[in-house]
């Protein structure tokens, strides 16, 4: 989660993987969390990360454009230097460009309390529907003709 918030990502190819394991953990993604992945990943990569909890090793993460390079500190510094990122940030518009790029995510973050209430209410409604479904099944079982 933390890595995806960065503008540029370098993956150490000697260890680890990138994934969204909320599916394995049984934890939903909050709107702002999901939004940043939608904005920074291709639709195909986002889909398999969320719906399959796929783990990406370094080379596959690079090929899928989840990361910008492989390596360590030296490779990170090379990207900063080659792309002249320090100079570009000095122009004073970088922040505004990022705010526009990630407007959807910023909107969710600004409404995070409202979103939390919405998701809690939805979970309560789902709980009520689940209980109603169980009640109906039990009622059907009681009223169903007995088998010999």
C-alpha positions, 0 to 999 in steps of 0.5 A: 500500500505504501509503495503505490503512493510513491510517484516512482517505485524501485523494486529490490529484485533479490527479495520480496513481492508486491501484492494486495492480500486483502482477499486472503485476509478477508478485509475490504479495500476502502474507497481511497485505497482502491482508488489509488490502485485504479489510478496507478495500475492498468485495469488488468493488473488492478483486477488480478491484484484485487480479485486474485491476490496475485503476488508479483515478483520483481521482474513481473512487477516491472513488466506489469508497470507496477514499478519503474525499475529494479535495484537499490539506492543507486538505481533510485538515484539514477532515475531521479537524475536521468529524469531530472525530477529534482529540477522539475519539482522546483517549477512550483506546479508539481503539487497542482499537477499531482492534485489533478492526476489523483483528484478521485483519490483526494476526493475519497480522502477528503470524504473519508469519514463520510465513506466510513459511515457509508461502508458501515451502514452497508455492512449492517444492511448486509448483516440484516440480509444475511440473517433474513436469508438464514431465517427463510432457509430455516423456515423452509426446512421446517415447512418442507415435506419430510423425506422417508 
